[in-house]
């Protein structure tokens, strides 16, 4: 299965408390079908002090299911589905199904 969402992609949240927000994918977990998006789905973690940090309440991003994120269309920034096509017969690229624009540069 090819990855429709990759690290570094800009995505739009489709569901949940952060619906409509955009952020960059920081980490992808393909086995779990989850992604971590910067600034989205923030949770508070109570951490114990250690040699490296002072501890306390730390706010960080939690993972979201990949079905709850979508690529913004390059033309109008509305959420779009992603398809694959071959360019020049040998290069596989992702494209926005909404407008047909190529997402990969």
CNS distance restraints for C-alpha pairs under 8 A (distance, minus, plus):
assign (resid   4 and name CA) (resid  82 and name CA) 6.48 0.50 0.50
assign (resid   4 and name CA) (resid  83 and name CA) 7.90 0.50 0.50
assign (resid   4 and name CA) (resid  94 and name CA) 7.39 0.50 0.50
assign (resid   5 and name CA) (resid   9 and name CA) 6.72 0.50 0.50
assign (resid   5 and name CA) (resid  28 and name CA) 7.92 0.50 0.50
assign (resid   5 and name CA) (resid  66 and name CA) 7.79 0.50 0.50
assign (resid   5 and name CA) (resid  71 and name CA) 7.98 0.50 0.50
assign (resid   6 and name CA) (resid  25 and name CA) 6.97 0.50 0.50
assign (resid   6 and name CA) (resid  28 and name CA) 6.77 0.50 0.50
assign (resid   7 and name CA) (resid  24 and name CA) 7.79 0.50 0.50
assign (resid   7 and name CA) (resid  25 and name CA) 5.09 0.50 0.50
assign (resid   7 and name CA) (resid  26 and name CA) 5.59 0.50 0.50
assign (resid   7 and name CA) (resid  27 and name CA) 5.70 0.50 0.50
assign (resid   7 and name CA) (resid  28 and name CA) 6.33 0.50 0.50
assign (resid   8 and name CA) (resid  24 and name CA) 5.75 0.50 0.50
assign (resid   8 and name CA) (resid  25 and name CA) 5.17 0.50 0.50
assign (resid   8 and name CA) (resid  26 and name CA) 6.25 0.50 0.50
assign (resid   9 and name CA) (resid  24 and name CA) 5.60 0.50 0.50
assign (resid   9 and name CA) (resid  25 and name CA) 5.47 0.50 0.50
assign (resid   9 and name CA) (resid  71 and name CA) 7.83 0.50 0.50
assign (resid  10 and name CA) (resid  22 and name CA) 6.89 0.50 0.50
assign (resid  10 and name CA) (resid  23 and name CA) 5.62 0.50 0.50
assign (resid  10 and name CA) (resid  24 and name CA) 4.49 0.50 0.50
assign (resid  10 and name CA) (resid  25 and name CA) 6.39 0.50 0.50
assign (resid  10 and name CA) (resid  71 and name CA) 6.58 0.50 0.50
assign (resid  10 and name CA) (resid  72 and name CA) 7.36 0.50 0.50
assign (resid  11 and name CA) (resid  22 and name CA) 5.54 0.50 0.50
assign (resid  11 and name CA) (resid  23 and name CA) 5.68 0.50 0.50
assign (resid  11 and name CA) (resid  24 and name CA) 6.21 0.50 0.50
assign (resid  11 and name CA) (resid  25 and name CA) 7.06 0.50 0.50
assign (resid  11 and name CA) (resid  37 and name CA) 7.95 0.50 0.50
assign (resid  11 and name CA) (resid  69 and name CA) 6.08 0.50 0.50
assign (resid  11 and name CA) (resid  70 and name CA) 5.42 0.50 0.50
assign (resid  11 and name CA) (resid  71 and name CA) 4.69 0.50 0.50
assign (resid  11 and name CA) (resid  72 and name CA) 6.15 0.50 0.50
assign (resid  12 and name CA) (resid  19 and name CA) 7.78 0.50 0.50
assign (resid  12 and name CA) (resid  20 and name CA) 6.03 0.50 0.50
assign (resid  12 and name CA) (resid  21 and name CA) 5.76 0.50 0.50
assign (resid  12 and name CA) (resid  22 and name CA) 4.41 0.50 0.50
assign (resid  12 and name CA) (resid  23 and name CA) 6.75 0.50 0.50
assign (resid  12 and name CA) (resid  69 and name CA) 5.52 0.50 0.50
assign (resid  12 and name CA) (resid  70 and name CA) 5.31 0.50 0.50
assign (resid  12 and name CA) (resid  71 and name CA) 6.10 0.50 0.50
assign (resid  12 and name CA) (resid  72 and name CA) 6.24 0.50 0.50
assign (resid  12 and name CA) (resid  79 and name CA) 6.54 0.50 0.50
assign (resid  13 and name CA) (resid  18 and name CA) 6.47 0.50 0.50
assign (resid  13 and name CA) (resid  19 and name CA) 4.91 0.50 0.50
assign (resid  13 and name CA) (resid  20 and name CA) 5.24 0.50 0.50
assign (resid  13 and name CA) (resid  21 and name CA) 5.56 0.50 0.50
assign (resid  13 and name CA) (resid  22 and name CA) 6.29 0.50 0.50
assign (resid  13 and name CA) (resid  68 and name CA) 5.97 0.50 0.50
assign (resid  13 and name CA) (resid  69 and name CA) 4.66 0.50 0.50
assign (resid  13 and name CA) (resid  70 and name CA) 6.63 0.50 0.50
assign (resid  14 and name CA) (resid  19 and name CA) 5.19 0.50 0.50
assign (resid  14 and name CA) (resid  20 and name CA) 6.23 0.50 0.50
assign (resid  14 and name CA) (resid  68 and name CA) 5.08 0.50 0.50
assign (resid  14 and name CA) (resid  69 and name CA) 5.50 0.50 0.50
assign (resid  14 and name CA) (resid  70 and name CA) 6.90 0.50 0.50
assign (resid  15 and name CA) (resid  19 and name CA) 4.80 0.50 0.50
assign (resid  15 and name CA) (resid  20 and name CA) 7.83 0.50 0.50
assign (resid  15 and name CA) (resid  68 and name CA) 5.58 0.50 0.50
assign (resid  15 and name CA) (resid  69 and name CA) 7.79 0.50 0.50
assign (resid  17 and name CA) (resid  41 and name CA) 7.47 0.50 0.50
assign (resid  18 and name CA) (resid  40 and name CA) 6.32 0.50 0.50
assign (resid  18 and name CA) (resid  41 and name CA) 6.59 0.50 0.50
assign (resid  21 and name CA) (resid  40 and name CA) 7.35 0.50 0.50
assign (resid  22 and name CA) (resid  40 and name CA) 7.92 0.50 0.50
assign (resid  23 and name CA) (resid  37 and name CA) 5.72 0.50 0.50
assign (resid  23 and name CA) (resid  38 and name CA) 5.35 0.50 0.50
assign (resid  23 and name CA) (resid  39 and name CA) 6.47 0.50 0.50
assign (resid  23 and name CA) (resid  40 and name CA) 6.99 0.50 0.50
assign (resid  24 and name CA) (resid  37 and name CA) 5.47 0.50 0.50
assign (resid  24 and name CA) (resid  38 and name CA) 5.48 0.50 0.50
assign (resid  25 and name CA) (resid  35 and name CA) 6.74 0.50 0.50
assign (resid  25 and name CA) (resid  36 and name CA) 5.85 0.50 0.50
assign (resid  25 and name CA) (resid  37 and name CA) 4.46 0.50 0.50
assign (resid  25 and name CA) (resid  38 and name CA) 6.40 0.50 0.50
assign (resid  26 and name CA) (resid  35 and name CA) 7.59 0.50 0.50
assign (resid  26 and name CA) (resid  36 and name CA) 5.61 0.50 0.50
assign (resid  26 and name CA) (resid  37 and name CA) 5.66 0.50 0.50
assign (resid  26 and name CA) (resid  38 and name CA) 6.30 0.50 0.50
assign (resid  27 and name CA) (resid  35 and name CA) 5.74 0.50 0.50
assign (resid  27 and name CA) (resid  36 and name CA) 5.20 0.50 0.50
assign (resid  27 and name CA) (resid  37 and name CA) 7.38 0.50 0.50
assign (resid  28 and name CA) (resid  33 and name CA) 7.86 0.50 0.50
assign (resid  28 and name CA) (resid  34 and name CA) 6.24 0.50 0.50
assign (resid  28 and name CA) (resid  35 and name CA) 4.51 0.50 0.50
assign (resid  28 and name CA) (resid  36 and name CA) 6.53 0.50 0.50
assign (resid  29 and name CA) (resid  33 and name CA) 5.84 0.50 0.50
assign (resid  29 and name CA) (resid  34 and name CA) 5.20 0.50 0.50
assign (resid  29 and name CA) (resid  35 and name CA) 5.95 0.50 0.50
assign (resid  30 and name CA) (resid  34 and name CA) 6.57 0.50 0.50
assign (resid  33 and name CA) (resid  65 and name CA) 6.09 0.50 0.50
assign (resid  33 and name CA) (resid  66 and name CA) 5.74 0.50 0.50
assign (resid  34 and name CA) (resid  63 and name CA) 5.99 0.50 0.50
assign (resid  34 and name CA) (resid  64 and name CA) 5.45 0.50 0.50
assign (resid  34 and name CA) (resid  65 and name CA) 4.40 0.50 0.50
assign (resid  34 and name CA) (resid  66 and name CA) 5.09 0.50 0.50
assign (resid  35 and name CA) (resid  63 and name CA) 5.28 0.50 0.50
assign (resid  35 and name CA) (resid  64 and name CA) 5.54 0.50 0.50
assign (resid  35 and name CA) (resid  65 and name CA) 6.37 0.50 0.50
assign (resid  35 and name CA) (resid  66 and name CA) 6.04 0.50 0.50
assign (resid  36 and name CA) (resid  40 and name CA) 8.00 0.50 0.50
assign (resid  36 and name CA) (resid  61 and name CA) 6.60 0.50 0.50
assign (resid  36 and name CA) (resid  62 and name CA) 6.25 0.50 0.50
assign (resid  36 and name CA) (resid  63 and name CA) 4.48 0.50 0.50
assign (resid  36 and name CA) (resid  64 and name CA) 6.30 0.50 0.50
assign (resid  37 and name CA) (resid  41 and name CA) 7.81 0.50 0.50
assign (resid  37 and name CA) (resid  61 and name CA) 7.04 0.50 0.50
assign (resid  37 and name CA) (resid  63 and name CA) 7.27 0.50 0.50
assign (resid  37 and name CA) (resid  64 and name CA) 7.81 0.50 0.50
assign (resid  38 and name CA) (resid  61 and name CA) 6.65 0.50 0.50
assign (resid  39 and name CA) (resid  61 and name CA) 6.59 0.50 0.50
assign (resid  40 and name CA) (resid  61 and name CA) 6.24 0.50 0.50
assign (resid  40 and name CA) (resid  62 and name CA) 7.81 0.50 0.50
assign (resid  41 and name CA) (resid  61 and name CA) 5.62 0.50 0.50
assign (resid  41 and name CA) (resid  62 and name CA) 5.64 0.50 0.50
assign (resid  41 and name CA) (resid  63 and name CA) 7.31 0.50 0.50
assign (resid  41 and name CA) (resid  64 and name CA) 7.40 0.50 0.50
assign (resid  42 and name CA) (resid  59 and name CA) 6.40 0.50 0.50
assign (resid  42 and name CA) (resid  60 and name CA) 5.38 0.50 0.50
assign (resid  42 and name CA) (resid  61 and name CA) 4.49 0.50 0.50
assign (resid  42 and name CA) (resid  62 and name CA) 6.09 0.50 0.50
assign (resid  43 and name CA) (resid  59 and name CA) 5.58 0.50 0.50
assign (resid  43 and name CA) (resid  60 and name CA) 5.60 0.50 0.50
assign (resid  43 and name CA) (resid  61 and name CA) 6.11 0.50 0.50
assign (resid  43 and name CA) (resid  62 and name CA) 6.34 0.50 0.50
assign (resid  44 and name CA) (resid  57 and name CA) 6.26 0.50 0.50
assign (resid  44 and name CA) (resid  58 and name CA) 5.57 0.50 0.50
assign (resid  44 and name CA) (resid  59 and name CA) 4.44 0.50 0.50
assign (resid  44 and name CA) (resid  60 and name CA) 6.47 0.50 0.50
assign (resid  45 and name CA) (resid  57 and name CA) 5.58 0.50 0.50
assign (resid  45 and name CA) (resid  58 and name CA) 5.15 0.50 0.50
assign (resid  45 and name CA) (resid  59 and name CA) 6.18 0.50 0.50
assign (resid  45 and name CA) (resid  60 and name CA) 7.42 0.50 0.50
assign (resid  46 and name CA) (resid  55 and name CA) 7.49 0.50 0.50
assign (resid  46 and name CA) (resid  56 and name CA) 5.71 0.50 0.50
assign (resid  46 and name CA) (resid  57 and name CA) 4.55 0.50 0.50
assign (resid  46 and name CA) (resid  58 and name CA) 6.31 0.50 0.50
assign (resid  47 and name CA) (resid  55 and name CA) 4.97 0.50 0.50
assign (resid  47 and name CA) (resid  56 and name CA) 5.41 0.50 0.50
assign (resid  47 and name CA) (resid  57 and name CA) 6.25 0.50 0.50
assign (resid  47 and name CA) (resid  58 and name CA) 6.99 0.50 0.50
assign (resid  48 and name CA) (resid  54 and name CA) 7.64 0.50 0.50
assign (resid  48 and name CA) (resid  55 and name CA) 4.77 0.50 0.50
assign (resid  48 and name CA) (resid  56 and name CA) 6.53 0.50 0.50
assign (resid  49 and name CA) (resid  53 and name CA) 5.87 0.50 0.50
assign (resid  49 and name CA) (resid  54 and name CA) 4.72 0.50 0.50
assign (resid  49 and name CA) (resid  55 and name CA) 3.94 0.50 0.50
assign (resid  49 and name CA) (resid  56 and name CA) 7.20 0.50 0.50
assign (resid  50 and name CA) (resid  54 and name CA) 6.42 0.50 0.50
assign (resid  50 and name CA) (resid  55 and name CA) 6.93 0.50 0.50
assign (resid  64 and name CA) (resid  68 and name CA) 6.91 0.50 0.50
assign (resid  65 and name CA) (resid  69 and name CA) 7.54 0.50 0.50
assign (resid  70 and name CA) (resid  79 and name CA) 5.57 0.50 0.50
assign (resid  70 and name CA) (resid  80 and name CA) 6.14 0.50 0.50
assign (resid  70 and name CA) (resid  81 and name CA) 6.61 0.50 0.50
assign (resid  71 and name CA) (resid  79 and name CA) 5.60 0.50 0.50
assign (resid  71 and name CA) (resid  80 and name CA) 5.68 0.50 0.50
assign (resid  71 and name CA) (resid  81 and name CA) 6.90 0.50 0.50
assign (resid  71 and name CA) (resid  82 and name CA) 7.39 0.50 0.50
assign (resid  71 and name CA) (resid  96 and name CA) 7.88 0.50 0.50
assign (resid  72 and name CA) (resid  76 and name CA) 7.71 0.50 0.50
assign (resid  72 and name CA) (resid  77 and name CA) 4.57 0.50 0.50
assign (resid  72 and name CA) (resid  78 and name CA) 5.14 0.50 0.50
assign (resid  72 and name CA) (resid  79 and name CA) 4.47 0.50 0.50
assign (resid  72 and name CA) (resid  80 and name CA) 5.90 0.50 0.50
assign (resid  73 and name CA) (resid  77 and name CA) 4.61 0.50 0.50
assign (resid  73 and name CA) (resid  78 and name CA) 5.40 0.50 0.50
assign (resid  73 and name CA) (resid  79 and name CA) 5.93 0.50 0.50
assign (resid  73 and name CA) (resid  80 and name CA) 5.65 0.50 0.50
assign (resid  73 and name CA) (resid  96 and name CA) 6.11 0.50 0.50
assign (resid  73 and name CA) (resid  98 and name CA) 6.95 0.50 0.50
assign (resid  73 and name CA) (resid  99 and name CA) 7.11 0.50 0.50
assign (resid  73 and name CA) (resid 101 and name CA) 7.77 0.50 0.50
assign (resid  74 and name CA) (resid  96 and name CA) 7.72 0.50 0.50
assign (resid  74 and name CA) (resid 101 and name CA) 6.70 0.50 0.50
assign (resid  74 and name CA) (resid 103 and name CA) 7.17 0.50 0.50
assign (resid  75 and name CA) (resid  99 and name CA) 7.14 0.50 0.50
assign (resid  75 and name CA) (resid 101 and name CA) 7.62 0.50 0.50
assign (resid  80 and name CA) (resid  96 and name CA) 6.03 0.50 0.50
assign (resid  80 and name CA) (resid  97 and name CA) 6.37 0.50 0.50
assign (resid  80 and name CA) (resid  98 and name CA) 5.64 0.50 0.50
assign (resid  81 and name CA) (resid  96 and name CA) 6.07 0.50 0.50
assign (resid  81 and name CA) (resid  97 and name CA) 5.55 0.50 0.50
assign (resid  81 and name CA) (resid  98 and name CA) 6.98 0.50 0.50
assign (resid  82 and name CA) (resid  94 and name CA) 6.36 0.50 0.50
assign (resid  82 and name CA) (resid  95 and name CA) 5.70 0.50 0.50
assign (resid  82 and name CA) (resid  96 and name CA) 5.04 0.50 0.50
assign (resid  82 and name CA) (resid  97 and name CA) 5.71 0.50 0.50
assign (resid  83 and name CA) (resid  94 and name CA) 5.63 0.50 0.50
assign (resid  83 and name CA) (resid  95 and name CA) 5.34 0.50 0.50
assign (resid  83 and name CA) (resid  96 and name CA) 6.43 0.50 0.50
assign (resid  83 and name CA) (resid  97 and name CA) 6.12 0.50 0.50
assign (resid  84 and name CA) (resid  92 and name CA) 6.67 0.50 0.50
assign (resid  84 and name CA) (resid  93 and name CA) 5.66 0.50 0.50
assign (resid  84 and name CA) (resid  94 and name CA) 4.65 0.50 0.50
assign (resid  84 and name CA) (resid  95 and name CA) 6.04 0.50 0.50
assign (resid  85 and name CA) (resid  92 and name CA) 5.69 0.50 0.50
assign (resid  85 and name CA) (resid  93 and name CA) 5.67 0.50 0.50
assign (resid  85 and name CA) (resid  94 and name CA) 6.63 0.50 0.50
assign (resid  85 and name CA) (resid  95 and name CA) 7.29 0.50 0.50
assign (resid  86 and name CA) (resid  90 and name CA) 6.31 0.50 0.50
assign (resid  86 and name CA) (resid  91 and name CA) 5.40 0.50 0.50
assign (resid  86 and name CA) (resid  92 and name CA) 4.46 0.50 0.50
assign (resid  86 and name CA) (resid  93 and name CA) 6.22 0.50 0.50
assign (resid  87 and name CA) (resid  91 and name CA) 5.08 0.50 0.50
assign (resid  87 and name CA) (resid  92 and name CA) 6.21 0.50 0.50
assign (resid  87 and name CA) (resid  93 and name CA) 6.96 0.50 0.50
assign (resid  93 and name CA) (resid 102 and name CA) 7.00 0.50 0.50
assign (resid  93 and name CA) (resid 103 and name CA) 7.50 0.50 0.50
assign (resid  93 and name CA) (resid 104 and name CA) 5.94 0.50 0.50
assign (resid  94 and name CA) (resid 102 and name CA) 6.02 0.50 0.50
assign (resid  94 and name CA) (resid 103 and name CA) 5.51 0.50 0.50
assign (resid  94 and name CA) (resid 104 and name CA) 5.78 0.50 0.50
assign (resid  95 and name CA) (resid 100 and name CA) 5.93 0.50 0.50
assign (resid  95 and name CA) (resid 101 and name CA) 5.52 0.50 0.50
assign (resid  95 and name CA) (resid 102 and name CA) 4.12 0.50 0.50
assign (resid  95 and name CA) (resid 103 and name CA) 4.99 0.50 0.50
assign (resid  95 and name CA) (resid 104 and name CA) 7.28 0.50 0.50
assign (resid  96 and name CA) (resid 100 and name CA) 5.10 0.50 0.50
assign (resid  96 and name CA) (resid 101 and name CA) 5.42 0.50 0.50
assign (resid  96 and name CA) (resid 102 and name CA) 6.30 0.50 0.50
assign (resid  96 and name CA) (resid 103 and name CA) 6.43 0.50 0.50
assign (resid  97 and name CA) (resid 101 and name CA) 7.75 0.50 0.50
